[in-house]
């Protein structure tokens, strides 16, 4: 290990100076400065699309800067590929894991690095040593597919350590973890820091950043806007550095819930593939007009399947779905849409948009049988002029930043694509809106806009089924929260009283009734919350950012 | 303007590139490219070549449309070949057996051809939709089956007649024929050239103005997004292949109803594969396919003159092959370039529009 640790006397493990990278269509890096001290956890903050990932790709040798210098351990370097970066002792743990499910832990770690310690006993010994460092206590011959998310992440860290990394880049490491797992990860990071490892922690979850980091660099719109000391800075100050202005909050205001049931799902069953655990088991839920029903759950517990079954994209094996009193269990997806369901899919590029088609053609998707897009008639004549006009309306009302409605959807940024999708799905007077992760991967500005639209839709009497991994969003917007675990709705929570911590416990099955039986009082500091956005600290911000706020949620005025 | 560049630039580049390649090939074999080009162009004015080009172009066009309907949905119907030959054969048998008033007789023959073409493609459609069998494999297989079936159908024991040393079906009476336009010694233009043009218009209308066309394009662009948008992917697969087959059924008819009046052992083959090349050339655009078809027909027909000046006419095959390859590559390059340029343009306009970060947040 020591061999790769060049220039041990240098104060900074990594120094980036004046990094500039120009790209078509995305925020480039311009004149970014970043200095990471040896043996510290340095957080890199910025909203989605601010240029964090580009910068890290540059540091990891996946991109080449147009200008600027990279200095590792006091020596200026020029990385042509990630293997150069690895040789210099820099390793990266990607947000999306790059593991082979059908190989064991050992095989995954050694794969591609056979030259270091071979594939036999020596490799096994080395992996065993490093396992202790990263806190991985599963057997090395277990298949990775049997590991949970947190353990997979540890395998990823193990992989980069095995390759000799002393500086580890963690790209949004907590995005996939529930609060308890986040805390465990932080314990590992702290103990590794004590052993002399350096971390670059990329996140836009400010509470986590304040909890773990020794120093913080904030970047906004592709350039570094400053550094902050996590011990003195408040979450709100940090967030404002990131955004450059005041912060939005997801709050619903007064209850608009009526007693008119819009969506009634009862006894919904969806069998698993090849006789596995059922994807949905006995799901019952009711969404009333003017109500936002939030579904909480760790991803992969049936939320996607639930939504797709309600949309008619999957066929339930039992149970009924009725919309405004009409049984739609057997209806096609189009019939369900015509009956008044708007659907914001969780993955807009896969399920929401036709990337190379112009915006106005995207306006037609899902509406191809209804005015104003369709003129009707036996041929199903379309009215492109009307579709165009209505797209212009959406662009105006939903603040889609685009030069016109003729550009292909792929040319827009994620936030603007999502605003277009939201605008489309709220067109045609829906009675129910299904919103799956409506603000995932969009910037703070677009997020605030989308929240405003959801609130407006709720106030207008729409029933909203909200699925989100952002617990703040869920608590802030929902009137009722149901927790989903292994295909079942296992618990209810009152967003007025529940904390993200309690919700996190319920999501992992630790407690049954997070709202009714509060768990242990939250650890004052650090207090990692699974926020998924730049304004992560907004609730806390109200009381000075001391991290001991009362339960948050819709009750906060 | 960008649109025009995206649409026209790639084929122009590709044709120039293919021509250069042919020129090099000619130079290597010791012939003059310029002579070859001059001979090919002057040939258009000779004899019946001009009309032949239009007639062949119409056939290629119909075949190209049939392929393009599938391409819109990313379905690769290689079976146009089998579909059109079987359709022409059955249509010739039915047309020869029926006695009907003019016009009606022709319409019945056209309908029979379309139904047979659709039915033959329908086998692949059902296999694809319900059993997940790749349409590429099944339509290739069906091409061979069609060859065997045709051989069976036109046996003298079945529906065929032995005429000299050729076997053919019963000739179709004049009432069933599709009248052409005679240009005297310059040849006769098939009446079905007009029908091909109408088909093109219908294709353009269907694609751009109807729900079906939108759903077809949406399914081709992204099956998942189309499904979420309420498009039934399985139904679209079946309909698209059936329509492709129905249009394919018409490919053999210009010659059947305008020149041969009977299906014979020596009836022409290979139009289905030409259709694939033509659809690729035209990028599934109704006008593009027409240009591609005419180019192809020009190369085919003027090549005949090359023998007269001692240039091997196989040079045309090189031209045809390289033009298809380079068109596909050129389109992909231009498409990527345009998308990147578009993103840059959008980003630049937005930067100019929202100069202050405060504006960015106020949503």
Contacts between the chains, C-beta under 8 A, distances in Angstrom:
chain1	res1	chain2	res2	distance
A	24	B	340	4.3
A	24	B	341	7.3
A	24	B	343	5.3
A	24	B	344	4.3
A	24	B	347	7.6
A	25	B	340	6.7
A	25	B	342	7.9
A	25	B	343	2.7
A	25	B	344	5.6
A	25	B	346	6.9
A	25	B	347	5.1
A	26	B	343	7.6
A	26	B	347	7.3
A	220	B	357	7.3
A	221	B	357	7.0
A	243	B	357	7.3
A	243	B	361	6.0
A	244	B	357	3.7
A	244	B	358	7.1
A	244	B	360	7.7
A	244	B	361	7.5
A	245	B	357	6.0
A	245	B	358	4.7
A	245	B	360	7.9
A	245	B	361	4.8
A	246	B	361	7.1
A	248	B	361	7.3
A	248	B	363	7.8
A	311	B	228	7.0
A	313	B	227	5.7
A	313	B	228	6.5
A	332	B	230	6.9
A	332	B	232	6.4
A	333	B	227	6.8
A	333	B	228	7.3
A	333	B	229	7.7
A	333	B	230	4.3
A	333	B	231	7.9
A	333	B	232	7.7
A	334	B	229	8.0
A	334	B	230	3.1
A	334	B	231	7.3
A	334	B	232	7.6
A	335	B	230	7.8
A	336	B	230	7.6
A	337	B	229	7.8
A	337	B	230	4.9
A	338	B	230	7.9
A	343	B	228	6.6
A	345	B	228	5.4
A	350	B	222	7.1
A	350	B	224	4.8
A	350	B	225	6.7
A	351	B	224	5.3
A	351	B	225	5.5
A	351	B	227	7.8
A	351	B	228	4.1
A	352	B	225	6.3
A	352	B	228	6.8
A	353	B	222	7.7
A	353	B	225	6.1
A	354	B	217	7.8
A	354	B	218	5.8
A	354	B	221	4.4
A	354	B	222	5.7
A	354	B	225	5.8
A	355	B	221	7.1
A	355	B	222	7.1
A	356	B	221	6.4
A	356	B	339	7.5
A	357	B	217	7.4
A	357	B	218	7.8
A	357	B	221	6.2
A	361	B	214	7.4
A	361	B	217	7.9
A	364	B	214	5.7
A	365	B	218	6.0
A	365	B	225	6.6
A	365	B	226	7.5
A	365	B	229	4.0
A	366	B	228	7.3
A	366	B	229	4.0
A	366	B	230	5.6
A	368	B	211	4.7
A	368	B	214	5.3
A	368	B	215	6.3
A	368	B	229	7.3
A	368	B	230	7.5
A	368	B	231	7.8
A	369	B	211	6.2
A	369	B	230	7.7
A	374	B	211	6.2
A	379	B	210	5.4
A	379	B	211	7.9
A	379	B	212	8.0
A	380	B	210	5.3
A	380	B	211	3.2
A	380	B	212	6.1
A	381	B	209	6.1
A	381	B	210	6.1
A	381	B	211	7.6
A	382	B	208	8.0
A	382	B	209	5.6
A	382	B	210	6.3
A	382	B	211	6.1
A	382	B	213	7.9
A	382	B	214	6.0
A	384	B	208	7.4
A	384	B	209	7.5
A	399	B	363	5.5
A	401	B	350	4.9
A	401	B	353	7.0
A	401	B	354	7.1
A	402	B	346	6.4
A	402	B	350	7.9
A	403	B	345	7.0
A	403	B	346	5.8
A	403	B	349	4.5
A	403	B	350	7.7
A	407	B	342	6.0
A	407	B	345	7.9
A	407	B	346	5.8
A	408	B	339	6.9
A	408	B	342	6.3
A	410	B	339	6.3
A	410	B	343	7.4
A	411	B	339	7.1
A	411	B	342	4.4
A	411	B	343	4.7
A	411	B	345	7.6
A	411	B	346	4.6
A	412	B	346	6.5
A	413	B	347	7.8
A	443	B	360	7.6
A	444	B	361	6.3
A	445	B	360	4.6
A	445	B	361	4.6
A	445	B	362	7.6
A	445	B	363	5.2
A	446	B	363	6.5
A	448	B	361	6.6
A	448	B	363	4.8
A	449	B	363	3.0
A	452	B	363	6.7
